[in-house]
Amino acid sequence: MANDKQPKKQARGEASAGKHPTATRSDRDRRVRQHDRIARVLNVLNLIQSRGRWNAQALAEELECSQRTVYRDLQVLEFAGVP
């Protein structure tokens, strides 16, 4: 016999008692974030090609982002085959 008192599944992003709602982004928000990331990665490429040697801290300060973000962007460039 099936248990008739099983909890109902919630829709994605729907708040439950005592829990925060799951964050969801619209397609427009995703496109804006992707655009921002692509622009930043291209800026990293431009900086390292035009002005010689940079460290992660200097790039982060120039791009107004975290050092971790700079490392992620450098990984993207490496994956794309940029020397």
N, CA, C and O atoms as CSV, one atom per row, in Angstrom:
chain,resi,resn,atom,element,x,y,z
A,1,MET,N,N,0.838,-1.179,0.000
A,1,MET,CA,C,0.000,0.000,0.000
A,1,MET,C,C,0.884,1.244,0.000
A,1,MET,O,O,1.806,1.365,0.807
A,2,ALA,N,N,0.593,2.158,-0.907
A,2,ALA,CA,C,1.375,3.384,-1.031
A,2,ALA,C,C,1.047,4.332,0.101
A,2,ALA,O,O,-0.089,4.395,0.569
A,3,ASN,N,N,2.041,5.058,0.529
A,3,ASN,CA,C,1.855,6.039,1.589
A,3,ASN,C,C,1.231,7.291,0.988
A,3,ASN,O,O,1.865,7.966,0.176
A,4,ASP,N,N,-0.004,7.613,1.374
A,4,ASP,CA,C,-0.722,8.765,0.832
A,4,ASP,C,C,-0.251,10.080,1.436
A,4,ASP,O,O,-0.683,11.143,0.990
A,5,LYS,N,N,0.608,10.040,2.422
A,5,LYS,CA,C,1.029,11.263,3.103
A,5,LYS,C,C,2.452,11.657,2.736
A,5,LYS,O,O,3.147,12.279,3.540
A,6,GLN,N,N,2.895,11.305,1.534
A,6,GLN,CA,C,4.222,11.710,1.098
A,6,GLN,C,C,4.217,13.201,0.822
A,6,GLN,O,O,3.230,13.735,0.315
A,7,PRO,N,N,5.309,13.881,1.151
A,7,PRO,CA,C,5.356,15.329,0.915
A,7,PRO,C,C,5.324,15.638,-0.578
A,7,PRO,O,O,5.889,14.913,-1.397
A,8,LYS,N,N,4.656,16.718,-0.901
A,8,LYS,CA,C,4.559,17.178,-2.283
A,8,LYS,C,C,5.893,17.793,-2.687
A,8,LYS,O,O,6.503,18.527,-1.911
A,9,LYS,N,N,6.346,17.490,-3.911
A,9,LYS,CA,C,7.588,18.082,-4.407
A,9,LYS,C,C,7.349,19.537,-4.732
A,9,LYS,O,O,6.292,19.915,-5.237
A,10,GLN,N,N,8.362,20.358,-4.430
A,10,GLN,CA,C,8.248,21.787,-4.687
A,10,GLN,C,C,8.806,22.124,-6.051
A,10,GLN,O,O,9.717,21.465,-6.554
A,11,ALA,N,N,8.247,23.151,-6.632
A,11,ALA,CA,C,8.779,23.661,-7.889
A,11,ALA,C,C,10.122,24.318,-7.615
A,11,ALA,O,O,10.362,24.832,-6.522
A,12,ARG,N,N,10.988,24.298,-8.607
A,12,ARG,CA,C,12.306,24.920,-8.454
A,12,ARG,C,C,12.140,26.390,-8.099
A,12,ARG,O,O,11.356,27.102,-8.726
A,13,GLY,N,N,12.875,26.840,-7.097
A,13,GLY,CA,C,12.831,28.232,-6.690
A,13,GLY,C,C,11.723,28.548,-5.702
A,13,GLY,O,O,11.644,29.665,-5.191
A,14,GLU,N,N,10.872,27.576,-5.433
A,14,GLU,CA,C,9.765,27.807,-4.507
A,14,GLU,C,C,10.272,27.695,-3.074
A,14,GLU,O,O,11.002,26.761,-2.742
A,15,ALA,N,N,9.891,28.632,-2.238
A,15,ALA,CA,C,10.344,28.649,-0.847
A,15,ALA,C,C,9.593,27.605,-0.039
A,15,ALA,O,O,8.404,27.375,-0.260
A,16,SER,N,N,10.284,26.980,0.890
A,16,SER,CA,C,9.639,26.076,1.822
A,16,SER,C,C,9.775,26.668,3.214
A,16,SER,O,O,10.568,27.583,3.438
A,17,ALA,N,N,9.008,26.146,4.129
A,17,ALA,CA,C,9.019,26.678,5.489
A,17,ALA,C,C,10.415,26.564,6.080
A,17,ALA,O,O,10.968,25.468,6.177
A,18,GLY,N,N,10.986,27.705,6.476
A,18,GLY,CA,C,12.283,27.715,7.124
A,18,GLY,C,C,13.475,27.638,6.191
A,18,GLY,O,O,14.616,27.599,6.651
A,19,LYS,N,N,13.234,27.615,4.888
A,19,LYS,CA,C,14.347,27.526,3.939
A,19,LYS,C,C,14.309,28.708,2.990
A,19,LYS,O,O,13.255,29.289,2.731
A,20,HIS,N,N,15.482,29.050,2.478
A,20,HIS,CA,C,15.574,30.130,1.502
A,20,HIS,C,C,15.200,29.594,0.130
A,20,HIS,O,O,15.463,28.428,-0.162
A,21,PRO,N,N,14.598,30.409,-0.712
A,21,PRO,CA,C,14.268,29.946,-2.062
A,21,PRO,C,C,15.541,29.723,-2.880
A,21,PRO,O,O,16.557,30.383,-2.667
A,22,THR,N,N,15.464,28.798,-3.801
A,22,THR,CA,C,16.585,28.531,-4.691
A,22,THR,C,C,16.715,29.685,-5.669
A,22,THR,O,O,15.723,30.129,-6.246
A,23,ALA,N,N,17.924,30.169,-5.854
A,23,ALA,CA,C,18.148,31.284,-6.773
A,23,ALA,C,C,18.006,30.790,-8.206
A,23,ALA,O,O,18.592,29.774,-8.579
A,24,THR,N,N,17.240,31.499,-8.993
A,24,THR,CA,C,17.116,31.191,-10.414
A,24,THR,C,C,17.409,32.455,-11.194
A,24,THR,O,O,17.083,33.561,-10.762
A,25,ARG,N,N,18.026,32.278,-12.344
A,25,ARG,CA,C,18.365,33.427,-13.183
A,25,ARG,C,C,17.585,33.345,-14.480
A,25,ARG,O,O,17.342,32.261,-15.010
A,26,SER,N,N,17.203,34.484,-14.972
A,26,SER,CA,C,16.534,34.524,-16.261
A,26,SER,C,C,17.573,34.355,-17.368
A,26,SER,O,O,18.771,34.513,-17.135
A,27,ASP,N,N,17.107,34.035,-18.563
A,27,ASP,CA,C,18.017,33.903,-19.703
A,27,ASP,C,C,18.762,35.204,-19.952
A,27,ASP,O,O,19.944,35.191,-20.295
A,28,ARG,N,N,18.075,36.325,-19.781
A,28,ARG,CA,C,18.710,37.622,-19.995
A,28,ARG,C,C,19.856,37.825,-19.005
A,28,ARG,O,O,20.930,38.292,-19.383
A,29,ASP,N,N,19.628,37.474,-17.743
A,29,ASP,CA,C,20.679,37.605,-16.731
A,29,ASP,C,C,21.884,36.729,-17.071
A,29,ASP,O,O,23.031,37.143,-16.903
A,30,ARG,N,N,21.611,35.511,-17.553
A,30,ARG,CA,C,22.712,34.623,-17.937
A,30,ARG,C,C,23.516,35.204,-19.085
A,30,ARG,O,O,24.746,35.157,-19.077
A,31,ARG,N,N,22.818,35.752,-20.076
A,31,ARG,CA,C,23.516,36.342,-21.222
A,31,ARG,C,C,24.369,37.529,-20.795
A,31,ARG,O,O,25.492,37.693,-21.271
A,32,VAL,N,N,23.841,38.352,-19.901
A,32,VAL,CA,C,24.603,39.508,-19.411
A,32,VAL,C,C,25.850,39.031,-18.679
A,32,VAL,O,O,26.937,39.570,-18.890
A,33,ARG,N,N,25.703,38.031,-17.825
A,33,ARG,CA,C,26.857,37.510,-17.081
A,33,ARG,C,C,27.884,36.890,-18.023
A,33,ARG,O,O,29.086,37.068,-17.829
A,34,GLN,N,N,27.420,36.161,-19.049
A,34,GLN,CA,C,28.339,35.575,-20.019
A,34,GLN,C,C,29.079,36.667,-20.786
A,34,GLN,O,O,30.283,36.568,-21.020
A,35,HIS,N,N,28.352,37.701,-21.170
A,35,HIS,CA,C,28.970,38.822,-21.880
A,35,HIS,C,C,30.041,39.470,-21.012
A,35,HIS,O,O,31.145,39.747,-21.481
A,36,ASP,N,N,29.714,39.709,-19.754
A,36,ASP,CA,C,30.681,40.322,-18.835
A,36,ASP,C,C,31.932,39.455,-18.695
A,36,ASP,O,O,33.053,39.963,-18.677
A,37,ARG,N,N,31.726,38.144,-18.596
A,37,ARG,CA,C,32.871,37.247,-18.432
A,37,ARG,C,C,33.733,37.228,-19.689
A,37,ARG,O,O,34.959,37.292,-19.604
A,38,ILE,N,N,33.097,37.141,-20.848
A,38,ILE,CA,C,33.851,37.139,-22.104
A,38,ILE,C,C,34.642,38.432,-22.250
A,38,ILE,O,O,35.809,38.412,-22.641
A,39,ALA,N,N,34.006,39.549,-21.937
A,39,ALA,CA,C,34.692,40.844,-22.032
A,39,ALA,C,C,35.887,40.891,-21.092
A,39,ALA,O,O,36.945,41.398,-21.465
A,40,ARG,N,N,35.731,40.368,-19.873
A,40,ARG,CA,C,36.827,40.386,-18.901
A,40,ARG,C,C,37.970,39.479,-19.365
A,40,ARG,O,O,39.138,39.850,-19.247
A,41,VAL,N,N,37.641,38.290,-19.893
A,41,VAL,CA,C,38.675,37.374,-20.382
A,41,VAL,C,C,39.452,38.026,-21.526
A,41,VAL,O,O,40.676,37.912,-21.593
A,42,LEU,N,N,38.743,38.705,-22.421
A,42,LEU,CA,C,39.423,39.400,-23.515
A,42,LEU,C,C,40.287,40.544,-22.993
A,42,LEU,O,O,41.357,40.812,-23.540
A,43,ASN,N,N,39.834,41.215,-21.947
A,43,ASN,CA,C,40.654,42.266,-21.327
A,43,ASN,C,C,41.924,41.685,-20.712
A,43,ASN,O,O,42.998,42.276,-20.822
A,44,VAL,N,N,41.799,40.531,-20.066
A,44,VAL,CA,C,42.982,39.861,-19.512
A,44,VAL,C,C,43.962,39.567,-20.643
A,44,VAL,O,O,45.155,39.849,-20.528
A,45,LEU,N,N,43.457,39.006,-21.724
A,45,LEU,CA,C,44.312,38.690,-22.867
A,45,LEU,C,C,44.994,39.946,-23.409
A,45,LEU,O,O,46.195,39.938,-23.678
A,46,ASN,N,N,44.238,41.002,-23.566
A,46,ASN,CA,C,44.784,42.263,-24.065
A,46,ASN,C,C,45.885,42.797,-23.140
A,46,ASN,O,O,46.937,43.232,-23.608
A,47,LEU,N,N,45.639,42.761,-21.843
A,47,LEU,CA,C,46.627,43.270,-20.886
A,47,LEU,C,C,47.921,42.468,-20.919
A,47,LEU,O,O,49.011,43.037,-20.962
A,48,ILE,N,N,47.796,41.144,-20.900
A,48,ILE,CA,C,49.021,40.337,-20.840
A,48,ILE,C,C,49.782,40.360,-22.165
A,48,ILE,O,O,50.993,40.140,-22.186
A,49,GLN,N,N,49.088,40.623,-23.262
A,49,GLN,CA,C,49.785,40.709,-24.549
A,49,GLN,C,C,50.429,42.078,-24.758
A,49,GLN,O,O,51.466,42.183,-25.413
A,50,SER,N,N,49.824,43.116,-24.209
A,50,SER,CA,C,50.305,44.463,-24.510
A,50,SER,C,C,51.329,45.015,-23.524
A,50,SER,O,O,52.169,45.830,-23.906
A,51,ARG,N,N,51.278,44.595,-22.280
A,51,ARG,CA,C,52.132,45.227,-21.271
A,51,ARG,C,C,53.080,44.267,-20.575
A,51,ARG,O,O,53.492,44.526,-19.445
A,52,GLY,N,N,53.424,43.198,-21.202
A,52,GLY,CA,C,54.422,42.315,-20.603
A,52,GLY,C,C,53.918,41.492,-19.443
A,52,GLY,O,O,52.826,40.925,-19.493
A,53,ARG,N,N,54.726,41.429,-18.394
A,53,ARG,CA,C,54.452,40.520,-17.278
A,53,ARG,C,C,53.505,41.141,-16.254
A,53,ARG,O,O,53.665,42.288,-15.838
A,54,TRP,N,N,52.524,40.347,-15.867
A,54,TRP,CA,C,51.549,40.729,-14.849
A,54,TRP,C,C,51.477,39.615,-13.826
A,54,TRP,O,O,51.742,38.455,-14.144
A,55,ASN,N,N,51.121,39.957,-12.608
A,55,ASN,CA,C,50.787,38.921,-11.639
A,55,ASN,C,C,49.276,38.989,-11.394
A,55,ASN,O,O,48.613,39.942,-11.802
A,56,ALA,N,N,48.751,37.974,-10.727
A,56,ALA,CA,C,47.305,37.883,-10.527
A,56,ALA,C,C,46.764,39.075,-9.739
A,56,ALA,O,O,45.675,39.569,-10.028
A,57,GLN,N,N,47.514,39.530,-8.756
A,57,GLN,CA,C,47.058,40.655,-7.939
A,57,GLN,C,C,46.935,41.924,-8.781
A,57,GLN,O,O,45.944,42.646,-8.674
A,58,ALA,N,N,47.933,42.196,-9.611
A,58,ALA,CA,C,47.900,43.399,-10.449
A,58,ALA,C,C,46.761,43.329,-11.463
A,58,ALA,O,O,46.082,44.327,-11.706
A,59,LEU,N,N,46.551,42.151,-12.055
A,59,LEU,CA,C,45.432,41.991,-12.993
A,59,LEU,C,C,44.096,42.194,-12.284
A,59,LEU,O,O,43.200,42.854,-12.810
A,60,ALA,N,N,43.968,41.624,-11.089
A,60,ALA,CA,C,42.725,41.763,-10.328
A,60,ALA,C,C,42.441,43.225,-10.011
A,60,ALA,O,O,41.299,43.674,-10.111
A,61,GLU,N,N,43.462,43.958,-9.634
A,61,GLU,CA,C,43.276,45.383,-9.337
A,61,GLU,C,C,42.895,46.158,-10.595
A,61,GLU,O,O,42.014,47.017,-10.556
A,62,GLU,N,N,43.550,45.859,-11.697
A,62,GLU,CA,C,43.265,46.551,-12.960
A,62,GLU,C,C,41.844,46.264,-13.455
A,62,GLU,O,O,41.162,47.154,-13.965
A,63,LEU,N,N,41.406,45.005,-13.295
A,63,LEU,CA,C,40.094,44.587,-13.794
A,63,LEU,C,C,38.986,44.730,-12.753
A,63,LEU,O,O,37.813,44.495,-13.044
A,64,GLU,N,N,39.372,45.118,-11.542
A,64,GLU,CA,C,38.423,45.274,-10.435
A,64,GLU,C,C,37.635,43.988,-10.184
A,64,GLU,O,O,36.404,43.980,-10.161
A,65,CYS,N,N,38.389,42.902,-9.996
A,65,CYS,CA,C,37.794,41.611,-9.673
A,65,CYS,C,C,38.731,40.904,-8.690
A,65,CYS,O,O,39.770,41.447,-8.317
A,66,SER,N,N,38.363,39.713,-8.283
A,66,SER,CA,C,39.198,38.979,-7.334
A,66,SER,C,C,40.332,38.254,-8.059
A,66,SER,O,O,40.278,38.036,-9.269
A,67,GLN,N,N,41.349,37.889,-7.297
A,67,GLN,CA,C,42.447,37.113,-7.864
A,67,GLN,C,C,41.943,35.755,-8.340
A,67,GLN,O,O,42.404,35.234,-9.356
A,68,ARG,N,N,40.993,35.187,-7.600
A,68,ARG,CA,C,40.423,33.890,-7.997
A,68,ARG,C,C,39.766,33.998,-9.372
A,68,ARG,O,O,39.880,33.085,-10.190
A,69,THR,N,N,39.083,35.109,-9.622
A,69,THR,CA,C,38.459,35.327,-10.922
A,69,THR,C,C,39.523,35.415,-12.011
A,69,THR,O,O,39.341,34.880,-13.104
A,70,VAL,N,N,40.623,36.083,-11.717
A,70,VAL,CA,C,41.725,36.178,-12.683
A,70,VAL,C,C,42.245,34.783,-13.013
A,70,VAL,O,O,42.469,34.470,-14.183
A,71,TYR,N,N,42.441,33.940,-11.997
A,71,TYR,CA,C,42.919,32.582,-12.249
A,71,TYR,C,C,41.923,31.794,-13.102
A,71,TYR,O,O,42.328,31.043,-13.989
A,72,ARG,N,N,40.626,31.960,-12.838
A,72,ARG,CA,C,39.608,31.298,-13.666
A,72,ARG,C,C,39.698,31.768,-15.115
A,72,ARG,O,O,39.622,30.963,-16.043
A,73,ASP,N,N,39.860,33.074,-15.299
A,73,ASP,CA,C,39.954,33.630,-16.650
A,73,ASP,C,C,41.208,33.125,-17.364
A,73,ASP,O,O,41.167,32.844,-18.562
A,74,LEU,N,N,42.307,33.010,-16.646
A,74,LEU,CA,C,43.530,32.471,-17.242
A,74,LEU,C,C,43.352,31.006,-17.640
A,74,LEU,O,O,43.910,30.563,-18.644
A,75,GLN,N,N,42.579,30.256,-16.859
A,75,GLN,CA,C,42.280,28.871,-17.217
A,75,GLN,C,C,41.464,28.809,-18.506
A,75,GLN,O,O,41.684,27.931,-19.340
A,76,VAL,N,N,40.529,29.733,-18.670
A,76,VAL,CA,C,39.734,29.793,-19.899
A,76,VAL,C,C,40.654,30.026,-21.089
A,76,VAL,O,O,40.524,29.363,-22.119
A,77,LEU,N,N,41.579,30.962,-20.950
A,77,LEU,CA,C,42.516,31.250,-22.036
A,77,LEU,C,C,43.414,30.044,-22.330
A,77,LEU,O,O,43.686,29.732,-23.489
A,78,GLU,N,N,43.865,29.380,-21.281
A,78,GLU,CA,C,44.702,28.195,-21.462
A,78,GLU,C,C,43.926,27.097,-22.186
A,78,GLU,O,O,44.453,26.454,-23.093
A,79,PHE,N,N,42.678,26.887,-21.785
A,79,PHE,CA,C,41.832,25.875,-22.411
A,79,PHE,C,C,41.607,26.192,-23.886
A,79,PHE,O,O,41.498,25.287,-24.713
A,80,ALA,N,N,41.537,27.484,-24.211
A,80,ALA,CA,C,41.331,27.916,-25.595
A,80,ALA,C,C,42.613,27.825,-26.418
A,80,ALA,O,O,42.596,28.062,-27.625
A,81,GLY,N,N,43.720,27.483,-25.770
A,81,GLY,CA,C,44.976,27.318,-26.481
A,81,GLY,C,C,45.796,28.584,-26.620
A,81,GLY,O,O,46.719,28.643,-27.432
A,82,VAL,N,N,45.467,29.596,-25.834
A,82,VAL,CA,C,46.237,30.841,-25.877
A,82,VAL,C,C,47.541,30.611,-25.129
A,82,VAL,O,O,47.524,30.217,-23.963
A,83,PRO,N,N,48.683,30.856,-25.790
A,83,PRO,CA,C,49.968,30.599,-25.122
A,83,PRO,C,C,50.265,31.593,-24.017
A,83,PRO,O,O,51.307,31.502,-23.369
